[in-house]
């Protein structure tokens, strides 16, 4: 199943969004327009459904209601999220899930549900809150039924889909030196601090298969690269070990603390693509990678999707990535900042952009010029350069 449609109101940068989603979506726009915040709504749904998580923790980890509510939400401060789930793009809707979130006007200012609704494909409403029990005990509205195993049995398929959402924005410095970074651990390890533990905990047969496939890719993308394997040191701590062609017999060996940023990011990207069949969120996968490699990423994703039938949502600034002629306008969301919040449009629904694509231009040629800051020519005239 995929998330085939999403409606947002007052979520972060967005006063209102109402867009359909394909099984592969590229999110483009200028800096600070809300690309990361758009991806975060899917992580938020994951956090709602994750055991030990739930509504209160999901909001608390994001700094509270005031941090996730759109600044333009003046007259109606309610945050609303609604999604439709389908087997594939443009097919019949299987499920609809929607929540509204408010904050207590006084006292503890605790977040609570103004509503929670679940409907099935045949139109039958399985859940509509607040119900009579909620009216008797308002504290019940501080939790969703989605996060409660005893309450979500009738629509557990939704909970399972949300819970399986995967996000990894691997930070090479964090992977190389995890003990040097002190602070509160973020749930789900989105930046790869414990990535090697995650690899090590994967069943051995599956791990070997994935690492072999990644090894083949690195053998093409990284000069002199020969072999990749997972080893453990004397303390049982896992490490990635690579062998390179070298003048010495047997070649030269390196551990992950010697890998380049690009090699580590490529390993993280490829592992994520191979890891599950669930919705995968990728944020700027082009970072630290050679443009020649980046150009091949969309076609690699497409081929993997033909086998796994998974949904991918990718934010990017990359001209190389978006130059792939196989990317259609229906697969791209253009984010445009406006005075009352960021506007989101499917590129295929914008006539002048659709005309450019039909005329033979790529997404990079037709759409990326719309993401350039209008005053960029003045950048070189800044006083700091004088």
C-alpha positions as CSV (number, residue, x, y, z in Angstrom):
1,X,0.0,0.0,0.0
2,X,1.1,3.6,-0.6
3,X,-0.1,7.0,0.6
4,X,-1.9,8.2,-2.5
5,X,-3.2,11.5,-1.3
6,X,-2.4,14.0,1.5
7,X,-4.2,17.0,2.9
8,X,-2.6,19.3,5.4
9,X,-3.8,22.4,7.2
10,X,-1.5,24.6,9.4
11,X,1.4,22.1,9.3
12,X,4.7,24.0,9.6
13,X,5.3,26.0,6.4
14,X,2.0,25.0,4.9
15,X,-1.3,26.7,5.6
16,X,-3.0,24.3,3.3
17,X,-1.9,21.4,1.0
18,X,-4.1,19.1,-1.1
19,X,-2.1,16.9,-3.4
20,X,-2.1,13.3,-4.8
21,X,1.1,11.3,-4.5
22,X,2.7,8.8,-6.9
23,X,4.8,5.8,-5.9
24,X,7.8,8.0,-6.6
25,X,7.7,11.7,-5.7
26,X,10.5,14.4,-6.0
27,X,10.0,17.4,-3.9
28,X,11.7,20.6,-5.2
29,X,11.8,24.2,-4.2
30,X,14.1,27.0,-3.0
31,X,15.9,26.9,0.4
32,X,13.7,27.2,3.5
33,X,10.5,26.6,1.6
34,X,9.6,23.5,3.6
35,X,10.9,20.4,1.8
36,X,12.2,18.9,5.0
37,X,9.0,19.9,6.8
38,X,6.9,18.2,4.1
39,X,8.9,14.9,4.6
40,X,8.5,15.3,8.4
41,X,4.7,14.9,8.2
42,X,5.3,11.2,7.2
43,X,7.8,10.8,10.0
44,X,5.2,12.3,12.4
45,X,2.6,9.7,11.3
46,X,5.2,7.0,11.9
47,X,5.9,8.4,15.3
48,X,2.1,8.3,16.1
49,X,2.0,4.5,15.3
50,X,5.3,3.5,16.8
51,X,5.1,1.5,20.1
52,X,6.3,3.7,22.9
53,X,5.7,6.8,20.8
54,X,2.3,8.3,20.2
55,X,0.8,11.8,19.9
56,X,2.4,13.4,23.0
57,X,5.9,12.2,22.3
58,X,5.7,13.0,18.5
59,X,4.7,16.6,19.3
60,X,7.1,17.0,22.2
61,X,10.1,15.8,20.1
62,X,9.3,18.6,17.6
63,X,9.2,21.3,20.3
64,X,5.5,21.5,20.9
65,X,2.4,22.5,19.0
66,X,3.7,26.1,18.5
67,X,6.7,24.7,16.6
68,X,4.7,22.6,14.1
69,X,1.8,24.9,13.6
70,X,1.9,27.2,10.6
71,X,2.6,30.9,11.5
72,X,-0.3,31.9,9.3
73,X,-2.7,29.8,11.4
74,X,-4.4,32.8,13.1
75,X,-8.1,32.5,12.9
76,X,-8.1,28.7,12.9
77,X,-5.1,27.3,14.8
78,X,-6.1,23.7,14.4
79,X,-3.5,21.4,12.8
80,X,-5.1,18.9,10.4
81,X,-3.6,15.8,8.6
82,X,-5.5,13.5,6.3
83,X,-4.2,10.7,4.1
84,X,-5.7,8.2,1.7
85,X,-4.1,4.8,1.3
86,X,-4.3,2.8,-2.0
87,X,-2.6,-0.3,-3.4
88,X,-1.0,1.8,-6.1
89,X,-1.2,5.3,-7.7
90,X,-4.6,6.2,-9.2
91,X,-6.2,3.0,-7.9
92,X,-9.2,2.8,-5.5
93,X,-8.7,4.2,-2.0
94,X,-8.5,1.4,0.6
95,X,-8.4,3.6,3.7
96,X,-8.7,7.1,4.9
97,X,-7.2,8.4,8.1
98,X,-7.5,12.0,9.5
99,X,-6.7,13.8,12.7
100,X,-7.1,17.3,14.0
101,X,-4.8,18.6,16.8
102,X,-5.3,21.5,19.1
103,X,-3.7,22.8,22.3
104,X,-5.3,23.6,25.6
105,X,-6.0,27.3,25.9
106,X,-4.6,27.4,29.5
107,X,-3.1,25.2,32.2
108,X,-0.6,22.7,30.9
109,X,-1.2,23.7,27.3
110,X,-1.3,20.0,26.5
111,X,-1.9,18.9,22.9
112,X,-5.2,17.0,22.3
113,X,-7.2,15.6,19.4
114,X,-10.1,17.7,18.2
115,X,-11.0,14.7,16.0
116,X,-9.7,11.3,14.7
117,X,-11.4,9.5,11.9
118,X,-11.0,6.3,10.0
119,X,-13.0,5.2,7.0
120,X,-12.8,2.1,4.8
121,X,-12.9,1.7,1.1
122,X,-16.6,0.9,1.1
123,X,-17.3,4.2,2.9
124,X,-17.9,2.6,6.2
125,X,-16.7,4.8,9.1
126,X,-14.8,2.7,11.6
127,X,-13.8,5.5,13.9
128,X,-15.1,9.0,14.6
129,X,-13.9,10.8,17.6
130,X,-14.6,12.4,20.0
131,X,-17.1,9.7,21.0
132,X,-19.2,9.2,24.1
133,X,-16.3,7.7,26.0
134,X,-14.2,10.7,25.1
135,X,-16.8,13.1,26.3
136,X,-16.8,11.3,29.7
137,X,-13.0,11.4,30.0
138,X,-11.3,14.3,28.1
139,X,-7.9,12.8,28.9
140,X,-8.6,10.1,26.3
141,X,-8.2,12.7,23.6
142,X,-4.5,13.1,24.5
143,X,-3.9,9.8,22.7
144,X,-4.9,8.6,19.2
145,X,-6.5,5.2,18.8
146,X,-3.9,4.6,16.1
147,X,-1.2,4.3,18.8
148,X,-3.1,1.8,21.0
149,X,-3.0,-1.8,20.1
150,X,-6.2,-2.5,22.0
151,X,-8.0,0.2,19.9
152,X,-6.6,-0.1,16.4
153,X,-7.4,-3.7,15.6
154,X,-10.1,-2.8,13.0
155,X,-7.6,-0.6,11.1
156,X,-4.2,-2.0,12.1
157,X,-3.1,-2.0,8.4
158,X,-2.9,1.8,8.7
159,X,-0.8,1.6,11.8
160,X,1.6,-1.0,10.3
161,X,2.1,1.2,7.2
162,X,2.8,4.3,9.2
163,X,5.1,2.5,11.6
164,X,7.2,1.1,8.8
165,X,8.1,4.5,7.3
166,X,11.9,4.7,6.9
167,X,14.1,7.9,7.0
168,X,17.9,8.0,6.9
169,X,19.9,11.1,6.3
170,X,23.3,9.6,7.0
171,X,25.8,12.1,8.5
172,X,29.3,10.8,7.8
173,X,31.0,12.5,10.8
174,X,28.4,11.0,13.1
175,X,29.0,7.5,11.7
176,X,32.8,7.8,11.9
177,X,32.9,9.1,15.4
178,X,29.7,8.4,17.2
179,X,31.2,8.7,20.7
180,X,32.3,12.3,20.0
181,X,28.7,13.5,19.7
182,X,27.1,13.9,23.1
183,X,23.4,14.7,23.5
184,X,19.9,13.4,23.5
185,X,19.5,10.5,21.1
186,X,16.8,11.1,18.5
187,X,14.3,8.3,18.1
188,X,14.7,6.2,14.9
189,X,18.4,7.3,14.6
190,X,17.7,9.4,11.5
191,X,21.3,10.5,11.0
192,X,23.0,7.2,11.2
193,X,24.8,7.3,14.5
194,X,24.0,3.7,15.1
195,X,23.8,2.7,11.4
196,X,26.5,0.0,11.8
197,X,24.6,-1.6,14.7
198,X,21.5,-1.7,12.5
199,X,23.5,-3.4,9.8
200,X,25.0,-5.9,12.3
201,X,21.5,-6.8,13.7
202,X,20.3,-7.7,10.2
203,X,20.0,-11.5,9.7
204,X,23.3,-12.8,8.4
205,X,22.0,-14.1,5.1
206,X,20.1,-10.9,4.3
207,X,23.1,-8.8,5.4
208,X,25.5,-10.6,3.2
209,X,23.2,-10.3,0.2
210,X,22.7,-6.5,0.7
211,X,26.4,-5.9,1.3
212,X,27.3,-7.9,-1.8
213,X,24.9,-5.8,-3.9
214,X,26.4,-2.6,-2.4
215,X,29.9,-3.9,-3.1
216,X,29.0,-4.3,-6.7
217,X,27.8,-0.8,-6.9
218,X,30.8,0.7,-5.1
219,X,33.1,-1.3,-7.4
220,X,31.7,0.8,-10.3
221,X,31.3,4.1,-8.5
222,X,34.5,4.2,-6.4
223,X,37.9,4.0,-8.0
224,X,40.0,0.9,-7.0
225,X,37.3,-0.4,-4.7
226,X,37.2,-4.2,-4.4
227,X,35.4,-5.6,-1.4
228,X,33.0,-4.6,1.4
229,X,32.3,-6.6,4.6
230,X,31.1,-6.1,8.1
231,X,33.6,-7.1,10.9
232,X,33.7,-6.8,14.6
233,X,36.6,-5.6,16.7
234,X,37.9,-7.1,20.0
235,X,35.1,-5.4,21.9
236,X,32.4,-6.7,19.6
237,X,31.8,-3.3,18.0
238,X,30.8,-3.6,14.3
239,X,32.8,-1.9,11.6
240,X,32.6,-1.7,7.8
241,X,35.8,-2.8,6.1
242,X,36.7,-2.2,2.5
243,X,39.5,-3.5,0.4
244,X,41.1,-1.4,-2.3
245,X,43.5,-2.3,-5.1
246,X,46.9,-1.6,-3.8
247,X,50.6,-2.2,-4.6
248,X,50.8,-4.6,-1.6
249,X,49.7,-8.2,-2.1
250,X,46.1,-8.5,-1.1
251,X,45.4,-4.8,-1.4
252,X,44.9,-2.1,1.2
253,X,42.1,-2.2,3.9
254,X,40.2,0.7,5.3
255,X,37.5,1.0,8.0
256,X,34.5,3.4,7.9
257,X,36.5,6.1,9.7
258,X,38.7,6.3,6.6
259,X,35.9,6.2,4.0
260,X,35.1,9.4,2.1
261,X,31.9,11.3,2.8
262,X,30.6,10.3,-0.6
263,X,31.3,6.6,0.0
264,X,29.5,6.6,3.3
265,X,26.5,8.5,2.0
266,X,26.3,6.1,-1.0
267,X,26.4,3.1,1.3
268,X,23.6,4.6,3.4
269,X,21.5,5.4,0.4
270,X,21.9,1.9,-1.2
271,X,21.2,0.2,2.1
272,X,18.1,2.2,2.6
273,X,16.9,1.3,-0.9
274,X,17.4,-2.4,-0.2
275,X,16.3,-2.5,3.4
276,X,12.5,-2.7,3.4
277,X,9.4,-2.5,1.2
278,X,8.0,0.4,3.2
279,X,7.7,4.1,2.4
280,X,11.2,5.5,2.1
281,X,12.0,9.2,2.7
282,X,15.2,10.5,1.1
283,X,16.5,14.0,1.8
284,X,18.9,15.3,-0.8
285,X,20.5,11.9,-1.7
286,X,22.9,13.7,-4.1
287,X,25.0,15.2,-1.2
288,X,28.7,14.5,-1.5
289,X,28.2,12.3,-4.7
290,X,29.7,12.8,-8.1
291,X,27.2,14.2,-10.6
292,X,27.8,11.1,-12.8
293,X,26.6,8.9,-10.0
294,X,23.7,11.2,-9.1
295,X,22.4,11.1,-12.7
296,X,21.9,7.3,-12.3
297,X,20.0,7.4,-9.1
298,X,16.5,7.9,-10.5
299,X,16.8,5.0,-12.9
300,X,18.2,2.8,-10.1
301,X,15.2,3.8,-7.9
302,X,12.8,2.9,-10.8
303,X,14.3,-0.5,-11.3
304,X,14.2,-1.3,-7.6
305,X,10.6,-0.2,-7.4
306,X,9.7,-2.7,-10.1
307,X,10.7,-5.5,-7.8
308,X,9.8,-4.1,-4.4
309,X,6.7,-1.9,-5.3
310,X,7.6,0.6,-2.6
311,X,6.9,4.3,-2.3
312,X,9.8,6.8,-2.4
313,X,9.6,10.5,-1.5
314,X,12.8,12.4,-2.3
315,X,13.7,16.1,-1.6
316,X,16.4,17.5,-3.9
317,X,18.1,20.5,-5.4
318,X,20.1,18.5,-7.8
319,X,20.1,19.4,-11.5
320,X,21.9,16.1,-12.3
321,X,19.3,14.0,-10.5
322,X,16.4,15.9,-12.1
323,X,17.9,15.7,-15.6
324,X,16.7,12.1,-15.9
325,X,14.2,12.1,-18.9
326,X,12.2,9.3,-17.2
327,X,10.9,11.6,-14.4
328,X,7.4,12.8,-15.3
329,X,5.6,15.9,-14.2
330,X,3.2,13.8,-12.1
331,X,6.1,12.7,-10.0
332,X,7.3,16.2,-9.0
333,X,5.9,18.6,-6.3
334,X,7.0,22.2,-6.7
335,X,7.1,24.2,-3.4
336,X,6.8,27.9,-3.8
337,X,7.0,30.3,-0.7
338,X,4.2,32.8,-0.5
339,X,3.2,35.4,2.1
340,X,0.6,33.1,3.8
341,X,2.8,29.9,3.6
342,X,4.3,27.7,1.0
343,X,2.2,26.6,-2.0
344,X,2.5,23.0,-3.2
345,X,1.7,22.1,-6.8
346,X,2.1,18.9,-8.8
347,X,4.2,20.0,-11.8
348,X,2.0,18.0,-14.1
349,X,-1.0,20.2,-13.1
350,X,0.8,23.5,-14.0
351,X,0.0,24.2,-17.6
352,X,3.1,26.2,-18.6
353,X,5.4,23.7,-17.0
354,X,3.5,20.8,-18.5
355,X,3.9,22.4,-21.9
356,X,7.7,22.7,-21.4
357,X,7.9,19.0,-20.5
358,X,5.8,18.0,-23.4
359,X,8.1,20.0,-25.6
360,X,11.1,17.8,-24.6
361,X,12.6,19.6,-21.6
362,X,13.6,17.7,-18.5
363,X,12.4,18.5,-15.0
364,X,15.8,20.1,-14.3
365,X,15.4,22.4,-17.3
366,X,11.7,23.2,-16.9
367,X,11.3,23.4,-13.1
368,X,14.6,24.2,-11.4
369,X,14.6,27.8,-12.7
370,X,11.4,28.4,-10.7
371,X,13.4,27.5,-7.5
372,X,16.1,30.2,-7.9
373,X,15.8,33.1,-5.5
374,X,14.6,36.1,-7.4
375,X,17.3,38.4,-6.0
376,X,20.2,36.0,-6.5
377,X,22.0,38.4,-8.9
378,X,22.5,40.8,-5.9
379,X,24.4,38.0,-4.0
380,X,27.8,38.9,-5.5
381,X,27.3,42.5,-4.5
382,X,27.1,41.8,-0.7
383,X,29.1,44.1,1.5
384,X,31.0,41.1,3.0
385,X,32.8,40.8,-0.4
386,X,34.0,44.4,-0.3
